[in-house]
Amino acid sequence: MKIAANLSALWPDLPYLDRFEVAAEAGFDGVEVLFPYEMPAKETQRALLRAGLPMVLMAAPPPNYTGGARGFAAVPEAKDRFLYDLRRALRYCDALRTPVLHLLAGVAEGEVAHETLVQNLKAAAEAAPKDLLITISPSTADDLPGAFLQSYDHAAEVVQEVGAAHVGLLFNSHEAAVMHGDPIAVLKRHAGLIRHVHLADTSAGQADPQTLSAALRDIGYAGWVAALYARSAPPEEHLELLQRLRG
């Protein structure tokens, strides 16, 4: 199992460029950064080289720090903005040799929004290299009120309508538990569409990491698993959990 550290979540008290080597020290196989756009790509490249780790995922569009929209792949009036940010994200993916690009649907509703998301994903699939995986996932109401994608079933419907082999789902264990109750059932129901996995909060009522890792093996998942748990844990605690995950 290839396990990456999500540096947007882990070790938030450390400077961005220092987190890469800490992830390597903790035993991770790779890293992901949701929004690396604040830092010139060359600075992130150097940090990756120093740590000896690959970058395995980034997200788009970059966050709006003024309180504006968080993602707009499903927003009909933002199609031009989506295509503009897509081009920027693809340049970063190329510079950092990142194999997965996660696109945010944003806040929208209705059939027009559905068609907009499908069309934008088709445009992204056409613009991206065929070895770059493109993922979407739903958002919980707490995380993004009014989110267009609010279930994995809806997200899977969109992916199937796009019909491109390199477009799929990002499975998040916390989101699946909150939305559907049983994250393992969600994982198995959409196994054929899952292209990336986030192992997030594993609090009471949710599947523990070992159960999730066993389920991933059962469905034959061979992609990356990224850790977003135990945000400020020292490296040795991460190493212990990684050893349990790898079984």
N, C-alpha and C positions, 0 to 999 in steps of 0.2 A: 504494500500500500504506500502510495506517494503522498506525503503529508506536508502541506505548506502552512506557514504562519501568515495570518492576515495582519499586516503591519499597520493597517488603519484602525485595528482594534487592540492588538497586543502591545504592551509596553508604551502606553500613551504618554508617560512622563518623560520618556527618553527623546532626544532630538531625532528627527526622522532618519537621518543618514546613519545614526548609531544602531538603529533597530535591526539592520540587516545582519551584522556580525553577531548580535545577541541571538538572533534566530538560528544562525549556524551553530553557535555554542550550545543552544538548547536541543540540537539534533534534528531540526527540520530539514526536509529535502528541497524546499523551495519557499518562495514568499509570494504574496500578492498585495497589491496596494490599490484600493478602490479608485482613488483620484490622485494620480501622481503629477498632475498638470502644474502645480505650483512650482515644482522644482524642474530646472532644465533637464532634459532626458539624459544628457551626458553625466550629470551628477549622480543620477540614479544608476546609470550604467556602471560607474566607478564603484559605487557601494555594492552592487551585485558582484562585481569582479572580486572585490576585497573579501566578500563573504563566501564566494564560491557557490552561489545559489542562483537558480533561474527565477525570473519573474513569470508567474503562471496565470495571472488574471488581473485585469483592470476593468473599471466601469466607465460608462459615459451616459449622459454628459457630465462635465465637471460640476461640482455643487455650486449653487447660487448663494453666496454669503450675504446677500442683501435681503434674504427672506423670500425670494421669488421661487419659481417653479423648481421642483426636484425631479427632473426627468420629464420628457415630453414626446416619447415615441408614439404615444396614442393620442396626442393633442392635435386635432385637425388644423388649427390656425398656426401651429408651430412646425410645420413640415420643413420649411426652409431652414429654420434654426437647427432642426434635427440633422439635416444633411450637412450643414456647416460643421457641427460638432462631431459628426461621424467621421468626416475627413480628418479632423484633428486627432481623434482617438486612433484612427488607423495609422497615422504617422507615428504616434507613440508606441503602438503595438509593434510596428516594424522596427523602430529604433531599439526597443527593449526586448525584442524577440518573444513577445508574449503570445501564448497560444489560445487564450480565451478572452473575449470581450463581452462584458455584461452590459446590456442596454436597459435603461430604466423607462418604463411605460409612462409613469407620471399620473396626474389627476385628470380624469375624464370620465365620460359615461356615454352609453348609447351605441347604436349600430355604426354611426359615422366614425366614432372613436375606434371601434373594432376594425373597420376597414382601413383606417389610417395606420393602425399598428401593423396590420398584415402587410400593407404596401411598403411601409418604412422598413420592416424586416426583410422583405424581398429585395428592396434597394440595398440594404446593408449586406445581404448575402451575395448580391451581384458585385458590389464594390470590394468586398473583402477577399483576400486569397482563400482558396478552398481549404487550406490547412489551418485557417483561423476559425475557431469555434465561436459562435455567437449565441449568447444565452439570454433568457428572460426569466423572471420569477415574480410571483405575486408579493404584495406587501400587506402586512397586518394593518388594521384600522388604527392601532396605537402608533405605529411607525409612520404611516402616511394616510391621514384621513382623506377619504374620497378617492383612494387609489383605484385606477381602472381595473387592474388585475388583483382580485381578492381571493382567488382560490387556485390551486394547482390544476384543477380540472379545466378552468377557463384558460389558463396559460398553455396547457397541453393542446387545447382546441386551436388556439392561435398558431402554435408551432406546426401542428398537422396541416393547417390550411396554408402555411407558407411553403411547406413541402420541400425544404432544402436539407440535405443530410448534415450540413454543418451548422444548422440552427436547432437549438434544443433548450432544455430547462436547466436552471441552476436550482438544485435542491438544497433547502436550508432546513435543518432539523427543528429549529425553534419555530419558524414560520409554519411548517407543516403541522407541528403539534398544536399551535394556537388555532390554526384555521380548521383542521380536520380531526384533531384529537389523537390520532394514531399515526405518527410519522412513518413507521415501518410499512403500514398499509399504503400510504401515499407513495413511498419509495418503490414498492413492488408494483403498484398500479401503473406507474409511469416509467418503469425501468428502461424501456426502450428509447425514451426521449431525454434521459438525464445525461448531461455533458459535464457537469461540475457539481461538487458537493461542498456545502458549508456545514461544519459541525459547530453549532452555536450553543446557546444556553441549554444545559441538561438538568434543569431543576426538577422538583417533584412533579410527577405525572408525565415526564417525558422519558424517552428511551435513553439509556446510558450509552456512553461511547462504545463500549464493547459490543452491546447489542446492535448498534448501528453498523459497526465495522463488520460484524458477522453477516448482517443483512446485505451489505454492499458486496461481500464475497458471494453470497447466495445468488444475487442477480448478475454476477459476472462483471461488475463495474471495474474498469481499469483506468479511470481518470484520476484527477487530483482530488484530495480531500483537504480543505482548508480549515484551520482551527481559529475560532473567534471566542473561545472560552477563557476563563481565568486570566483576565486582562493584564494584571500586574504581577502575576506569579513569577518567581525567580526561574531561571533556566532549568534548574534541576527538577523542579516540579513538572515542567513541561516534558522533560525527558522521560520521567517516570510514566506519565500518561501515554506518551508516544509508544513506549515499549509495550504497554497494555493493548493499545490499538493495533499494533502490528502483530500481536498474538504470538 
